[in-house]
Amino acid sequence: FAKLIMAKRAKKHIHYLCFLAECTPAQRKSLLEKSNSDQIKSVCDCVENLMSGNVKITPAQKRKLKSHVDVLRKLRTKIPLSKKKKLLIQKGGALPFLIPALAALGGFLASKSL
C-alpha cells in the first residue's frame, strides 16, 4: 500500500522532480520555498528509494552523494515536514545528484500503468 502511494505521488510530480534536479541553486531554493507538502514528500520518497537500495546508482554517483549522507538520512526520519522543507532549502546540494535516481524512477513509472 505504501509503495503504491509513493509511486502515485512520484508519478504525479515527476516533472517537478526532474526540474528540481536540473535547475540552478537559486532556482532550486525559490522552487523549494514555494513547494507544497506533497511535492516535498515526493522528494523524500525519492530519497527513501535511493537509501533503501531500490534505485541502482554507479560507484561514482555514490561517491558524490556520500558527502550529503547526513542530509539524506534526516530526510528519511519522522521529523515534521516543515523541518524537512527547511533542510532541503538550506542543504539542497544533494538534489542534483539525485538525477539518476529520478530518471530511473521516471522510467519505472512510465513503464507502469497505475
Secondary structure, 3 states (H helix, E strand, C coil): CHHHHHHHHHHHCHHHHHHHHHCCHHHHHHHHHCCCHHHHHHHHHHHHHHHHCCCCCCHHHHHHHHCCHHHHHHHHCCCCHHHHHHHHHHCHHHHHHHHHHHHHHHHHHHHCCC
